[in-house]
Amino acid sequence: MPSKDVDYSCYLVTDSTPAILGDKDLVAVVKAAVEGGATIVQYRDKTSETAELVQVAKQLHQITKRAGVPLLINDRVDVALAAGVEGVHVGQDDLDLKTTRRILGPDAIIGITANTLEEALEAARDGADYLGIGTVYATPTKENTKSIIGAAGVQQILTALASAGHDEVKTVAIGGINARNVQRIMYQCASPEKKLDGVAVVSAIMASDDPKDATQHLCKLISQPPPFVTPVSRGKLTRDELVAKAPVIVKRMAQAKPLCHNMTNLVVQNFAANVALAVGSSPIMSNNGLEAADLAALGGSLVINMGTTTPEMRENHLRALAAYNAVGSPTLLDPVGAGATAHRREGVKALMAGGFFDVIKGNEGEIRTVSGAQGVKQHGVDSGASQLSLEDRIRLVKGTAARERNIILMTGSTDVISDGERTFTINNGHPYLGEITGSGCTLGTTIASMMAAEREDKLLAALTGILMYEIAAERAGVREEVKGPGTFVPAFIDELYRIRQECVNNETRWAQTAKVDLV
Ligand code: 3NM
């Protein structure tokens, strides 16, 4: 088979160690995986003697050949030749690509591991058929991996390959990929210019009690977009359209009264529940990850707020995120104090590697941390003085949203929000919001409530939430009885409630005070 016609979508890499294979028979597992739909197999055995490798390779080849599935050998060009298989996979420290090609000839399938941009570009230039790009996530299967690059690192490599004109080289991602994350990884690794051709897995199949079923399940997932991706036509959204649509969305949300599941911090639980009630959603303030699957089935949305976080909370957050992602229900991350401590910086990474967030909202320091910036210093959870110009903030928000393929909101005196294509600034709000606790957190609750009702265009939902929230603050701040932050809070909740009632009664004037610009 010409190597350009090879299907790399569900790539099995074997492992014969007891920790992964258990007491199963390697050949039987590969047979089951091929029956389950594995599209290409790499025999990877770092310890057996050469004669044994050749013998097992021949046995595996009988199975794969019958199914029309290519078999490659890890590292050992001699074994590949002796067993007469379709090709090899080499690492950066193995025999070099050009020599490998010279030995195996033009028709052999030759793949190489690439951990960096430079390695990927060099391998493509040297004529690799495919690249195994990783390590995506840390994995017990291979502990001596060079660096963990995440989906963002894979995407960067794909973009660079496309920019250098290497459209022809095929790519698979490897490292820590399994049925729980494969769809998100395929989605978040893709750059507009180049997508992954597949994923390579070891333990997800080799360690399974039922390798055929595990492979079938993986193949099915790989062939479909993740449930949280809505096929929204990202048409242009103008300020006027937003002003016209926002009240309609609030009305729809208030009438549906969707569940808004808040896993939030100890400080704002009561306030967040009151804000949810005022805007018209139905709050549940459960921090127990074990009940998240039942709650996710109710069709609402999830807020994960990292304030007052603990290691146990992180486990609960990850469980809940997986549950909402599995049914495609909207999720929002509020990485409170993300840049303040090492535990929180690590927490942001773990959450972003553990699932998909439709919206990540935070102040400048938090969003800089989310973007991967080093050396962000946050003193506690407050936003502090801005370090970046508006132009730089817009660039950062847009770039991070495009990379994550989600929506990023950076709050501040001017809010910046983007889905990577459409970017807006918002200048509504009131200074008292900065004088009370939980104003950022409960904006998250408001946005999540809107997303539960407007699932197609989540940027539109988020903008609606911001406008409702900030315009309510403006109206509260000028009320006669409001003398400061203390009297502001109840007036603010009243104004959220009033805007909701106005929307229900088709009174839409409030939205006309939107100070929104498409940038
Ligand atoms: N190569 P699992 S990671 C064989 O980063 C291998 O190059 C890697 O195992 C690399 O699917 C890896 O069980 C192991 O996480 C992947």
Boltz pocket constraint, residues with backbone or C-beta under 6 A from the ligand:
constraints:
  - pocket:
      binder: B
      contacts: [[A, 13], [A, 113], [A, 132], [A, 133], [A, 134], [A, 135], [A, 136], [A, 137], [A, 138], [A, 139], [A, 140], [A, 141], [A, 142], [A, 145], [A, 174], [A, 175], [A, 176], [A, 177], [A, 200], [A, 201], [A, 202], [A, 203], [A, 204]]
      max_distance: 6.0
